[in-house]
Amino acid sequence: MIDLIYSGLAALGAGLAVLGAGLGIGKIGSSAMDAISRQPEAAEKIQNAMIIAAALIEGAALFGIVTALLAVFK
């Protein structure tokens, strides 16, 4: 019974990690498009910063998912 609860909480944690990553990357993309529309000459710098930030968010989300899966298969 307790293992089922741990599995459910781990699945919830993995889902929250994915949801947070999706929202974060969406916010980065939206803000980058706003910034590029205001200053088109800075598009390359903005795009580079956006890609780095998105990669860091993906890394954090992957860490959360792996941690949650490890909790399930302990």
C-alpha positions, 0 to 999 in steps of 0.5 A: 500500500505504501509503495503505491502511495510513493509511486503516485507521489513520484508520478505527480512530481514527474508531471510537475517537473514537465509542467514547470519546464513547459511553462518556463520555456513558453515564457522564455519564447514569448519574452524573446519574441517580444524583445526581438520585435522591439529590437530586431538588431539584437535578435542574435544575442536574444536568441542565443540567450534564449537557447541557453536558458531553455537548455538549463530549464530542460536540464532541471526538468530532466533531473526532476523526472529522473529523480521521480523515476528513481523513487518509483523503482527504488 
